[in-house]
Each structure stands twice: as C-alpha cells, then as structure tokens.
Amino acid sequence: MEINEFIKQKRKLFNLTQPELAEKAGVGLRFIRELEKGKETLRIDKVNQVLQLFGYQVGPMAIDRKLVENEKS
C-alpha cells in the first residue's frame, strides 16, 4: 500500500476530514491534499507529523537490491 492510500485510509477510519487532520497534525490543508494525492516530493518531517497521529513514522527500509538491478536493465 502506498503512503497516500495509507493516510487516507487512516483518516477515514478516525472520521477526520482533511481540514481536521491538517489542524491536528499541525500542517497545512494543502499539504494534506498533496499527500493524499500522492505527490512524490514532500517534506518527510511533515509526513511524519501526520503519521504520528496514527502511531507511525517514515524511516529507512532495506530494499531488495536484485529488484533494483533488474529495473535498471
């Protein structure tokens, strides 16, 4: 699941509107809208502000090197 889908799903689970989520997370409404639309370039600290409301955070993850190498071919 992509992060934009995850956040949208959590927001709806908690019965929050986008403006309510923005206010609770301390970010702008525009940021929430861009995040849920899947904008590829967002500030990770702000993404974490939103995720923290649901008990999550973004962090480094190991990737499958073979997968990356196959995509380059």
mmCIF file of the N, C-alpha and C atoms, coordinates in Angstrom:
data_MODEL
# 
_entry.id   MODEL 
# 
loop_
_atom_site.group_PDB 
_atom_site.id 
_atom_site.type_symbol 
_atom_site.label_atom_id 
_atom_site.label_alt_id 
_atom_site.label_comp_id 
_atom_site.label_asym_id 
_atom_site.label_entity_id 
_atom_site.label_seq_id 
_atom_site.pdbx_PDB_ins_code 
_atom_site.Cartn_x 
_atom_site.Cartn_y 
_atom_site.Cartn_z 
_atom_site.occupancy 
_atom_site.B_iso_or_equiv 
_atom_site.pdbx_formal_charge 
_atom_site.auth_seq_id 
_atom_site.auth_comp_id 
_atom_site.auth_asym_id 
_atom_site.auth_atom_id 
_atom_site.pdbx_PDB_model_num 
ATOM 1   N N  . MET A 1 1  ? 0.840   -1.174 0.000   1.00 0.00 ? 1  MET A N  1 
ATOM 2   C CA . MET A 1 1  ? 0.000   0.000  0.000   1.00 0.00 ? 1  MET A CA 1 
ATOM 3   C C  . MET A 1 1  ? 0.891   1.246  0.000   1.00 0.00 ? 1  MET A C  1 
ATOM 4   N N  . GLU A 1 2  ? 0.549   2.192  -0.831  1.00 0.00 ? 2  GLU A N  1 
ATOM 5   C CA . GLU A 1 2  ? 1.293   3.450  -0.899  1.00 0.00 ? 2  GLU A CA 1 
ATOM 6   C C  . GLU A 1 2  ? 0.940   4.330  0.300   1.00 0.00 ? 2  GLU A C  1 
ATOM 7   N N  . ILE A 1 3  ? 1.847   5.219  0.658   1.00 0.00 ? 3  ILE A N  1 
ATOM 8   C CA . ILE A 1 3  ? 1.655   6.055  1.846   1.00 0.00 ? 3  ILE A CA 1 
ATOM 9   C C  . ILE A 1 3  ? 0.424   6.958  1.723   1.00 0.00 ? 3  ILE A C  1 
ATOM 10  N N  . ASN A 1 4  ? 0.152   7.456  0.520   1.00 0.00 ? 4  ASN A N  1 
ATOM 11  C CA . ASN A 1 4  ? -1.022  8.322  0.352   1.00 0.00 ? 4  ASN A CA 1 
ATOM 12  C C  . ASN A 1 4  ? -2.314  7.539  0.633   1.00 0.00 ? 4  ASN A C  1 
ATOM 13  N N  . GLU A 1 5  ? -2.364  6.303  0.194   1.00 0.00 ? 5  GLU A N  1 
ATOM 14  C CA . GLU A 1 5  ? -3.537  5.462  0.445   1.00 0.00 ? 5  GLU A CA 1 
ATOM 15  C C  . GLU A 1 5  ? -3.654  5.132  1.933   1.00 0.00 ? 5  GLU A C  1 
ATOM 16  N N  . PHE A 1 6  ? -2.511  4.867  2.554   1.00 0.00 ? 6  PHE A N  1 
ATOM 17  C CA . PHE A 1 6  ? -2.479  4.535  3.976   1.00 0.00 ? 6  PHE A CA 1 
ATOM 18  C C  . PHE A 1 6  ? -3.032  5.683  4.815   1.00 0.00 ? 6  PHE A C  1 
ATOM 19  N N  . ILE A 1 7  ? -2.565  6.886  4.540   1.00 0.00 ? 7  ILE A N  1 
ATOM 20  C CA . ILE A 1 7  ? -3.005  8.045  5.320   1.00 0.00 ? 7  ILE A CA 1 
ATOM 21  C C  . ILE A 1 7  ? -4.479  8.337  5.081   1.00 0.00 ? 7  ILE A C  1 
ATOM 22  N N  . LYS A 1 8  ? -4.901  8.243  3.849   1.00 0.00 ? 8  LYS A N  1 
ATOM 23  C CA . LYS A 1 8  ? -6.319  8.474  3.551   1.00 0.00 ? 8  LYS A CA 1 
ATOM 24  C C  . LYS A 1 8  ? -7.194  7.446  4.278   1.00 0.00 ? 8  LYS A C  1 
ATOM 25  N N  . GLN A 1 9  ? -6.759  6.200  4.266   1.00 0.00 ? 9  GLN A N  1 
ATOM 26  C CA . GLN A 1 9  ? -7.493  5.127  4.946   1.00 0.00 ? 9  GLN A CA 1 
ATOM 27  C C  . GLN A 1 9  ? -7.571  5.391  6.450   1.00 0.00 ? 9  GLN A C  1 
ATOM 28  N N  . LYS A 1 10 ? -6.459  5.784  7.056   1.00 0.00 ? 10 LYS A N  1 
ATOM 29  C CA . LYS A 1 10 ? -6.430  6.069  8.492   1.00 0.00 ? 10 LYS A CA 1 
ATOM 30  C C  . LYS A 1 10 ? -7.304  7.275  8.820   1.00 0.00 ? 10 LYS A C  1 
ATOM 31  N N  . ARG A 1 11 ? -7.243  8.297  7.987   1.00 0.00 ? 11 ARG A N  1 
ATOM 32  C CA . ARG A 1 11 ? -8.052  9.499  8.211   1.00 0.00 ? 11 ARG A CA 1 
ATOM 33  C C  . ARG A 1 11 ? -9.537  9.139  8.234   1.00 0.00 ? 11 ARG A C  1 
ATOM 34  N N  . LYS A 1 12 ? -9.947  8.337  7.274   1.00 0.00 ? 12 LYS A N  1 
ATOM 35  C CA . LYS A 1 12 ? -11.351 7.941  7.200   1.00 0.00 ? 12 LYS A CA 1 
ATOM 36  C C  . LYS A 1 12 ? -11.737 7.030  8.361   1.00 0.00 ? 12 LYS A C  1 
ATOM 37  N N  . LEU A 1 13 ? -10.840 6.144  8.771   1.00 0.00 ? 13 LEU A N  1 
ATOM 38  C CA . LEU A 1 13 ? -11.088 5.259  9.897   1.00 0.00 ? 13 LEU A CA 1 
ATOM 39  C C  . LEU A 1 13 ? -11.371 6.051  11.178  1.00 0.00 ? 13 LEU A C  1 
ATOM 40  N N  . PHE A 1 14 ? -10.670 7.174  11.330  1.00 0.00 ? 14 PHE A N  1 
ATOM 41  C CA . PHE A 1 14 ? -10.837 8.028  12.507  1.00 0.00 ? 14 PHE A CA 1 
ATOM 42  C C  . PHE A 1 14 ? -11.883 9.127  12.284  1.00 0.00 ? 14 PHE A C  1 
ATOM 43  N N  . ASN A 1 15 ? -12.612 9.027  11.175  1.00 0.00 ? 15 ASN A N  1 
ATOM 44  C CA . ASN A 1 15 ? -13.668 10.000 10.846  1.00 0.00 ? 15 ASN A CA 1 
ATOM 45  C C  . ASN A 1 15 ? -13.176 11.448 10.850  1.00 0.00 ? 15 ASN A C  1 
ATOM 46  N N  . LEU A 1 16 ? -12.029 11.664 10.227  1.00 0.00 ? 16 LEU A N  1 
ATOM 47  C CA . LEU A 1 16 ? -11.473 13.010 10.142  1.00 0.00 ? 16 LEU A CA 1 
ATOM 48  C C  . LEU A 1 16 ? -11.613 13.540 8.721   1.00 0.00 ? 16 LEU A C  1 
ATOM 49  N N  . THR A 1 17 ? -11.929 14.818 8.611   1.00 0.00 ? 17 THR A N  1 
ATOM 50  C CA . THR A 1 17 ? -11.891 15.473 7.310   1.00 0.00 ? 17 THR A CA 1 
ATOM 51  C C  . THR A 1 17 ? -10.451 15.888 7.055   1.00 0.00 ? 17 THR A C  1 
ATOM 52  N N  . GLN A 1 18 ? -10.154 16.254 5.834   1.00 0.00 ? 18 GLN A N  1 
ATOM 53  C CA . GLN A 1 18 ? -8.808  16.738 5.541   1.00 0.00 ? 18 GLN A CA 1 
ATOM 54  C C  . GLN A 1 18 ? -8.463  17.971 6.381   1.00 0.00 ? 18 GLN A C  1 
ATOM 55  N N  . PRO A 1 19 ? -9.363  18.953 6.502   1.00 0.00 ? 19 PRO A N  1 
ATOM 56  C CA . PRO A 1 19 ? -9.033  20.108 7.354   1.00 0.00 ? 19 PRO A CA 1 
ATOM 57  C C  . PRO A 1 19 ? -8.805  19.731 8.821   1.00 0.00 ? 19 PRO A C  1 
ATOM 58  N N  . GLU A 1 20 ? -9.563  18.781 9.334   1.00 0.00 ? 20 GLU A N  1 
ATOM 59  C CA . GLU A 1 20 ? -9.367  18.344 10.720  1.00 0.00 ? 20 GLU A CA 1 
ATOM 60  C C  . GLU A 1 20 ? -8.016  17.662 10.895  1.00 0.00 ? 20 GLU A C  1 
ATOM 61  N N  . LEU A 1 21 ? -7.649  16.815 9.940   1.00 0.00 ? 21 LEU A N  1 
ATOM 62  C CA . LEU A 1 21 ? -6.354  16.140 10.007  1.00 0.00 ? 21 LEU A CA 1 
ATOM 63  C C  . LEU A 1 21 ? -5.220  17.153 9.947   1.00 0.00 ? 21 LEU A C  1 
ATOM 64  N N  . ALA A 1 22 ? -5.336  18.122 9.063   1.00 0.00 ? 22 ALA A N  1 
ATOM 65  C CA . ALA A 1 22 ? -4.307  19.154 8.936   1.00 0.00 ? 22 ALA A CA 1 
ATOM 66  C C  . ALA A 1 22 ? -4.130  19.894 10.258  1.00 0.00 ? 22 ALA A C  1 
ATOM 67  N N  . GLU A 1 23 ? -5.244  20.267 10.876  1.00 0.00 ? 23 GLU A N  1 
ATOM 68  C CA . GLU A 1 23 ? -5.183  21.007 12.141  1.00 0.00 ? 23 GLU A CA 1 
ATOM 69  C C  . GLU A 1 23 ? -4.558  20.166 13.248  1.00 0.00 ? 23 GLU A C  1 
ATOM 70  N N  . LYS A 1 24 ? -4.986  18.922 13.379  1.00 0.00 ? 24 LYS A N  1 
ATOM 71  C CA . LYS A 1 24 ? -4.467  18.046 14.432  1.00 0.00 ? 24 LYS A CA 1 
ATOM 72  C C  . LYS A 1 24 ? -2.976  17.748 14.245  1.00 0.00 ? 24 LYS A C  1 
ATOM 73  N N  . ALA A 1 25 ? -2.546  17.647 12.986  1.00 0.00 ? 25 ALA A N  1 
ATOM 74  C CA . ALA A 1 25 ? -1.146  17.327 12.705  1.00 0.00 ? 25 ALA A CA 1 
ATOM 75  C C  . ALA A 1 25 ? -0.253  18.565 12.695  1.00 0.00 ? 25 ALA A C  1 
ATOM 76  N N  . GLY A 1 26 ? -0.860  19.748 12.637  1.00 0.00 ? 26 GLY A N  1 
ATOM 77  C CA . GLY A 1 26 ? -0.061  20.972 12.608  1.00 0.00 ? 26 GLY A CA 1 
ATOM 78  C C  . GLY A 1 26 ? 0.558   21.247 11.251  1.00 0.00 ? 26 GLY A C  1 
ATOM 79  N N  . VAL A 1 27 ? -0.124  20.805 10.200  1.00 0.00 ? 27 VAL A N  1 
ATOM 80  C CA . VAL A 1 27 ? 0.344   21.060 8.831   1.00 0.00 ? 27 VAL A CA 1 
ATOM 81  C C  . VAL A 1 27 ? -0.772  21.768 8.076   1.00 0.00 ? 27 VAL A C  1 
ATOM 82  N N  . GLY A 1 28 ? -0.464  22.274 6.908   1.00 0.00 ? 28 GLY A N  1 
ATOM 83  C CA . GLY A 1 28 ? -1.466  22.964 6.117   1.00 0.00 ? 28 GLY A CA 1 
ATOM 84  C C  . GLY A 1 28 ? -2.392  22.005 5.379   1.00 0.00 ? 28 GLY A C  1 
ATOM 85  N N  . LEU A 1 29 ? -3.571  22.508 5.079   1.00 0.00 ? 29 LEU A N  1 
ATOM 86  C CA . LEU A 1 29 ? -4.541  21.725 4.327   1.00 0.00 ? 29 LEU A CA 1 
ATOM 87  C C  . LEU A 1 29 ? -3.989  21.347 2.954   1.00 0.00 ? 29 LEU A C  1 
ATOM 88  N N  . ARG A 1 30 ? -3.296  22.261 2.327   1.00 0.00 ? 30 ARG A N  1 
ATOM 89  C CA . ARG A 1 30 ? -2.693  21.978 1.015   1.00 0.00 ? 30 ARG A CA 1 
ATOM 90  C C  . ARG A 1 30 ? -1.750  20.780 1.104   1.00 0.00 ? 30 ARG A C  1 
ATOM 91  N N  . PHE A 1 31 ? -0.973  20.716 2.192   1.00 0.00 ? 31 PHE A N  1 
ATOM 92  C CA . PHE A 1 31 ? -0.049  19.600 2.372   1.00 0.00 ? 31 PHE A CA 1 
ATOM 93  C C  . PHE A 1 31 ? -0.814  18.276 2.436   1.00 0.00 ? 31 PHE A C  1 
ATOM 94  N N  . ILE A 1 32 ? -1.905  18.235 3.201   1.00 0.00 ? 32 ILE A N  1 
ATOM 95  C CA . ILE A 1 32 ? -2.708  17.014 3.319   1.00 0.00 ? 32 ILE A CA 1 
ATOM 96  C C  . ILE A 1 32 ? -3.259  16.615 1.953   1.00 0.00 ? 32 ILE A C  1 
ATOM 97  N N  . ARG A 1 33 ? -3.761  17.579 1.220   1.00 0.00 ? 33 ARG A N  1 
ATOM 98  C CA . ARG A 1 33 ? -4.318  17.277 -0.107  1.00 0.00 ? 33 ARG A CA 1 
ATOM 99  C C  . ARG A 1 33 ? -3.247  16.715 -1.035  1.00 0.00 ? 33 ARG A C  1 
ATOM 100 N N  . GLU A 1 34 ? -2.071  17.326 -1.028  1.00 0.00 ? 34 GLU A N  1 
ATOM 101 C CA . GLU A 1 34 ? -0.975  16.840 -1.878  1.00 0.00 ? 34 GLU A CA 1 
ATOM 102 C C  . GLU A 1 34 ? -0.518  15.451 -1.435  1.00 0.00 ? 34 GLU A C  1 
ATOM 103 N N  . LEU A 1 35 ? -0.465  15.245 -0.137  1.00 0.00 ? 35 LEU A N  1 
ATOM 104 C CA . LEU A 1 35 ? -0.055  13.950 0.410   1.00 0.00 ? 35 LEU A CA 1 
ATOM 105 C C  . LEU A 1 35 ? -1.024  12.858 -0.022  1.00 0.00 ? 35 LEU A C  1 
ATOM 106 N N  . GLU A 1 36 ? -2.306  13.112 0.108   1.00 0.00 ? 36 GLU A N  1 
ATOM 107 C CA . GLU A 1 36 ? -3.304  12.103 -0.253  1.00 0.00 ? 36 GLU A CA 1 
ATOM 108 C C  . GLU A 1 36 ? -3.400  11.887 -1.760  1.00 0.00 ? 36 GLU A C  1 
ATOM 109 N N  . LYS A 1 37 ? -2.991  12.866 -2.534  1.00 0.00 ? 37 LYS A N  1 
ATOM 110 C CA . LYS A 1 37 ? -2.986  12.700 -3.998  1.00 0.00 ? 37 LYS A CA 1 
ATOM 111 C C  . LYS A 1 37 ? -1.741  11.962 -4.475  1.00 0.00 ? 37 LYS A C  1 
ATOM 112 N N  . GLY A 1 38 ? -0.776  11.764 -3.580  1.00 0.00 ? 38 GLY A N  1 
ATOM 113 C CA . GLY A 1 38 ? 0.413   11.006 -3.940  1.00 0.00 ? 38 GLY A CA 1 
ATOM 114 C C  . GLY A 1 38 ? 1.545   11.834 -4.505  1.00 0.00 ? 38 GLY A C  1 
ATOM 115 N N  . LYS A 1 39 ? 1.581   13.123 -4.174  1.00 0.00 ? 39 LYS A N  1 
ATOM 116 C CA . LYS A 1 39 ? 2.692   13.955 -4.641  1.00 0.00 ? 39 LYS A CA 1 
ATOM 117 C C  . LYS A 1 39 ? 4.006   13.295 -4.238  1.00 0.00 ? 39 LYS A C  1 
ATOM 118 N N  . GLU A 1 40 ? 4.941   13.242 -5.149  1.00 0.00 ? 40 GLU A N  1 
ATOM 119 C CA . GLU A 1 40 ? 6.181   12.497 -4.914  1.00 0.00 ? 40 GLU A CA 1 
ATOM 120 C C  . GLU A 1 40 ? 7.218   13.260 -4.110  1.00 0.00 ? 40 GLU A C  1 
ATOM 121 N N  . THR A 1 41 ? 7.135   14.570 -4.071  1.00 0.00 ? 41 THR A N  1 
ATOM 122 C CA . THR A 1 41 ? 8.127   15.351 -3.335  1.00 0.00 ? 41 THR A CA 1 
ATOM 123 C C  . THR A 1 41 ? 7.451   16.101 -2.195  1.00 0.00 ? 41 THR A C  1 
ATOM 124 N N  . LEU A 1 42 ? 7.577   15.531 -1.020  1.00 0.00 ? 42 LEU A N  1 
ATOM 125 C CA . LEU A 1 42 ? 7.020   16.128 0.193   1.00 0.00 ? 42 LEU A CA 1 
ATOM 126 C C  . LEU A 1 42 ? 8.070   16.095 1.299   1.00 0.00 ? 42 LEU A C  1 
ATOM 127 N N  . ARG A 1 43 ? 7.970   17.024 2.218   1.00 0.00 ? 43 ARG A N  1 
ATOM 128 C CA . ARG A 1 43 ? 8.905   17.043 3.349   1.00 0.00 ? 43 ARG A CA 1 
ATOM 129 C C  . ARG A 1 43 ? 8.608   15.880 4.276   1.00 0.00 ? 43 ARG A C  1 
ATOM 130 N N  . ILE A 1 44 ? 9.621   15.090 4.520   1.00 0.00 ? 44 ILE A N  1 
ATOM 131 C CA . ILE A 1 44 ? 9.460   13.887 5.331   1.00 0.00 ? 44 ILE A CA 1 
ATOM 132 C C  . ILE A 1 44 ? 9.106   14.226 6.776   1.00 0.00 ? 44 ILE A C  1 
ATOM 133 N N  . ASP A 1 45 ? 9.597   15.352 7.290   1.00 0.00 ? 45 ASP A N  1 
ATOM 134 C CA . ASP A 1 45 ? 9.254   15.723 8.664   1.00 0.00 ? 45 ASP A CA 1 
ATOM 135 C C  . ASP A 1 45 ? 7.757   16.008 8.793   1.00 0.00 ? 45 ASP A C  1 
ATOM 136 N N  . LYS A 1 46 ? 7.176   16.608 7.763   1.00 0.00 ? 46 LYS A N  1 
ATOM 137 C CA . LYS A 1 46 ? 5.740   16.878 7.795   1.00 0.00 ? 46 LYS A CA 1 
ATOM 138 C C  . LYS A 1 46 ? 4.932   15.596 7.610   1.00 0.00 ? 46 LYS A C  1 
ATOM 139 N N  . VAL A 1 47 ? 5.425   14.697 6.774   1.00 0.00 ? 47 VAL A N  1 
ATOM 140 C CA . VAL A 1 47 ? 4.760   13.401 6.611   1.00 0.00 ? 47 VAL A CA 1 
ATOM 141 C C  . VAL A 1 47 ? 4.733   12.690 7.960   1.00 0.00 ? 47 VAL A C  1 
ATOM 142 N N  . ASN A 1 48 ? 5.846   12.746 8.677   1.00 0.00 ? 48 ASN A N  1 
ATOM 143 C CA . ASN A 1 48 ? 5.911   12.105 9.992   1.00 0.00 ? 48 ASN A CA 1 
ATOM 144 C C  . ASN A 1 48 ? 4.989   12.778 11.006  1.00 0.00 ? 48 ASN A C  1 
ATOM 145 N N  . GLN A 1 49 ? 4.800   14.087 10.902  1.00 0.00 ? 49 GLN A N  1 
ATOM 146 C CA . GLN A 1 49 ? 3.856   14.774 11.786  1.00 0.00 ? 49 GLN A CA 1 
ATOM 147 C C  . GLN A 1 49 ? 2.463   14.178 11.627  1.00 0.00 ? 49 GLN A C  1 
ATOM 148 N N  . VAL A 1 50 ? 2.082   13.915 10.389  1.00 0.00 ? 50 VAL A N  1 
ATOM 149 C CA . VAL A 1 50 ? 0.767   13.341 10.108  1.00 0.00 ? 50 VAL A CA 1 
ATOM 150 C C  . VAL A 1 50 ? 0.722   11.887 10.592  1.00 0.00 ? 50 VAL A C  1 
ATOM 151 N N  . LEU A 1 51 ? 1.730   11.118 10.248  1.00 0.00 ? 51 LEU A N  1 
ATOM 152 C CA . LEU A 1 51 ? 1.758   9.703  10.626  1.00 0.00 ? 51 LEU A CA 1 
ATOM 153 C C  . LEU A 1 51 ? 1.762   9.487  12.135  1.00 0.00 ? 51 LEU A C  1 
ATOM 154 N N  . GLN A 1 52 ? 2.403   10.394 12.878  1.00 0.00 ? 52 GLN A N  1 
ATOM 155 C CA . GLN A 1 52 ? 2.487   10.253 14.333  1.00 0.00 ? 52 GLN A CA 1 
ATOM 156 C C  . GLN A 1 52 ? 1.114   10.234 14.987  1.00 0.00 ? 52 GLN A C  1 
ATOM 157 N N  . LEU A 1 53 ? 0.147   10.904 14.389  1.00 0.00 ? 53 LEU A N  1 
ATOM 158 C CA . LEU A 1 53 ? -1.212  10.883 14.934  1.00 0.00 ? 53 LEU A CA 1 
ATOM 159 C C  . LEU A 1 53 ? -1.780  9.470  14.967  1.00 0.00 ? 53 LEU A C  1 
ATOM 160 N N  . PHE A 1 54 ? -1.311  8.632  14.060  1.00 0.00 ? 54 PHE A N  1 
ATOM 161 C CA . PHE A 1 54 ? -1.803  7.261  13.951  1.00 0.00 ? 54 PHE A CA 1 
ATOM 162 C C  . PHE A 1 54 ? -0.812  6.235  14.508  1.00 0.00 ? 54 PHE A C  1 
ATOM 163 N N  . GLY A 1 55 ? 0.276   6.722  15.118  1.00 0.00 ? 55 GLY A N  1 
ATOM 164 C CA . GLY A 1 55 ? 1.247   5.828  15.728  1.00 0.00 ? 55 GLY A CA 1 
ATOM 165 C C  . GLY A 1 55 ? 2.279   5.256  14.771  1.00 0.00 ? 55 GLY A C  1 
ATOM 166 N N  . TYR A 1 56 ? 2.570   5.975  13.706  1.00 0.00 ? 56 TYR A N  1 
ATOM 167 C CA . TYR A 1 56 ? 3.540   5.506  12.708  1.00 0.00 ? 56 TYR A CA 1 
ATOM 168 C C  . TYR A 1 56 ? 4.553   6.596  12.395  1.00 0.00 ? 56 TYR A C  1 
ATOM 169 N N  . GLN A 1 57 ? 5.614   6.212  11.688  1.00 0.00 ? 57 GLN A N  1 
ATOM 170 C CA . GLN A 1 57 ? 6.575   7.168  11.152  1.00 0.00 ? 57 GLN A CA 1 
ATOM 171 C C  . GLN A 1 57 ? 7.279   6.573  9.946   1.00 0.00 ? 57 GLN A C  1 
ATOM 172 N N  . VAL A 1 58 ? 7.790   7.440  9.113   1.00 0.00 ? 58 VAL A N  1 
ATOM 173 C CA . VAL A 1 58 ? 8.567   7.018  7.944   1.00 0.00 ? 58 VAL A CA 1 
ATOM 174 C C  . VAL A 1 58 ? 10.012  6.871  8.382   1.00 0.00 ? 58 VAL A C  1 
ATOM 175 N N  . GLY A 1 59 ? 10.660  5.831  7.904   1.00 0.00 ? 59 GLY A N  1 
ATOM 176 C CA . GLY A 1 59 ? 12.061  5.620  8.238   1.00 0.00 ? 59 GLY A CA 1 
ATOM 177 C C  . GLY A 1 59 ? 12.746  4.807  7.158   1.00 0.00 ? 59 GLY A C  1 
ATOM 178 N N  . PRO A 1 60 ? 14.046  4.624  7.298   1.00 0.00 ? 60 PRO A N  1 
ATOM 179 C CA . PRO A 1 60 ? 14.782  3.845  6.302   1.00 0.00 ? 60 PRO A CA 1 
ATOM 180 C C  . PRO A 1 60 ? 14.351  2.382  6.315   1.00 0.00 ? 60 PRO A C  1 
ATOM 181 N N  . MET A 1 61 ? 14.271  1.842  5.118   1.00 0.00 ? 61 MET A N  1 
ATOM 182 C CA . MET A 1 61 ? 13.928  0.426  4.960   1.00 0.00 ? 61 MET A CA 1 
ATOM 183 C C  . MET A 1 61 ? 14.909  -0.211 3.988   1.00 0.00 ? 61 MET A C  1 
ATOM 184 N N  . ALA A 1 62 ? 15.250  -1.425 4.247   1.00 0.00 ? 62 ALA A N  1 
ATOM 185 C CA . ALA A 1 62 ? 16.112  -2.152 3.321   1.00 0.00 ? 62 ALA A CA 1 
ATOM 186 C C  . ALA A 1 62 ? 15.330  -2.435 2.041   1.00 0.00 ? 62 ALA A C  1 
ATOM 187 N N  . ILE A 1 63 ? 16.030  -2.383 0.919   1.00 0.00 ? 63 ILE A N  1 
ATOM 188 C CA . ILE A 1 63 ? 15.395  -2.702 -0.354  1.00 0.00 ? 63 ILE A CA 1 
ATOM 189 C C  . ILE A 1 63 ? 16.047  -3.938 -0.948  1.00 0.00 ? 63 ILE A C  1 
ATOM 190 N N  . ASP A 1 64 ? 15.331  -4.604 -1.813  1.00 0.00 ? 64 ASP A N  1 
ATOM 191 C CA . ASP A 1 64 ? 15.847  -5.784 -2.479  1.00 0.00 ? 64 ASP A CA 1 
ATOM 192 C C  . ASP A 1 64 ? 16.738  -5.324 -3.624  1.00 0.00 ? 64 ASP A C  1 
ATOM 193 N N  . ARG A 1 65 ? 18.025  -5.451 -3.478  1.00 0.00 ? 65 ARG A N  1 
ATOM 194 C CA . ARG A 1 65 ? 18.991  -4.988 -4.487  1.00 0.00 ? 65 ARG A CA 1 
ATOM 195 C C  . ARG A 1 65 ? 18.772  -5.657 -5.841  1.00 0.00 ? 65 ARG A C  1 
ATOM 196 N N  . LYS A 1 66 ? 18.379  -6.914 -5.840  1.00 0.00 ? 66 LYS A N  1 
ATOM 197 C CA . LYS A 1 66 ? 18.152  -7.626 -7.097  1.00 0.00 ? 66 LYS A CA 1 
ATOM 198 C C  . LYS A 1 66 ? 17.024  -6.959 -7.879  1.00 0.00 ? 66 LYS A C  1 
ATOM 199 N N  . LEU A 1 67 ? 16.001  -6.533 -7.170  1.00 0.00 ? 67 LEU A N  1 
ATOM 200 C CA . LEU A 1 67 ? 14.874  -5.870 -7.800  1.00 0.00 ? 67 LEU A CA 1 
ATOM 201 C C  . LEU A 1 67 ? 15.321  -4.561 -8.456  1.00 0.00 ? 67 LEU A C  1 
ATOM 202 N N  . VAL A 1 68 ? 16.134  -3.795 -7.747  1.00 0.00 ? 68 VAL A N  1 
ATOM 203 C CA . VAL A 1 68 ? 16.628  -2.521 -8.264  1.00 0.00 ? 68 VAL A CA 1 
ATOM 204 C C  . VAL A 1 68 ? 17.499  -2.746 -9.500  1.00 0.00 ? 68 VAL A C  1 
ATOM 205 N N  . GLU A 1 69 ? 18.357  -3.734 -9.441  1.00 0.00 ? 69 GLU A N  1 
ATOM 206 C CA . GLU A 1 69 ? 19.240  -4.027 -10.560 1.00 0.00 ? 69 GLU A CA 1 
ATOM 207 C C  . GLU A 1 69 ? 18.456  -4.489 -11.775 1.00 0.00 ? 69 GLU A C  1 
ATOM 208 N N  . ASN A 1 70 ? 17.402  -5.255 -11.591 1.00 0.00 ? 70 ASN A N  1 
ATOM 209 C CA . ASN A 1 70 ? 16.566  -5.712 -12.698 1.00 0.00 ? 70 ASN A CA 1 
ATOM 210 C C  . ASN A 1 70 ? 15.843  -4.558 -13.352 1.00 0.00 ? 70 ASN A C  1 
ATOM 211 N N  . GLU A 1 71 ? 15.432  -3.575 -12.569 1.00 0.00 ? 71 GLU A N  1 
ATOM 212 C CA . GLU A 1 71 ? 14.744  -2.417 -13.127 1.00 0.00 ? 71 GLU A CA 1 
ATOM 213 C C  . GLU A 1 71 ? 15.669  -1.564 -13.988 1.00 0.00 ? 71 GLU A C  1 
ATOM 214 N N  . LYS A 1 72 ? 16.957  -1.554 -13.671 1.00 0.00 ? 72 LYS A N  1 
ATOM 215 C CA . LYS A 1 72 ? 17.923  -0.769 -14.437 1.00 0.00 ? 72 LYS A CA 1 
ATOM 216 C C  . LYS A 1 72 ? 18.203  -1.407 -15.799 1.00 0.00 ? 72 LYS A C  1 
ATOM 217 N N  . SER A 1 73 ? 18.006  -2.717 -15.890 1.00 0.00 ? 73 SER A N  1 
ATOM 218 C CA . SER A 1 73 ? 18.306  -3.439 -17.147 1.00 0.00 ? 73 SER A CA 1 
ATOM 219 C C  . SER A 1 73 ? 17.277  -3.201 -18.203 1.00 0.00 ? 73 SER A C  1 
# 
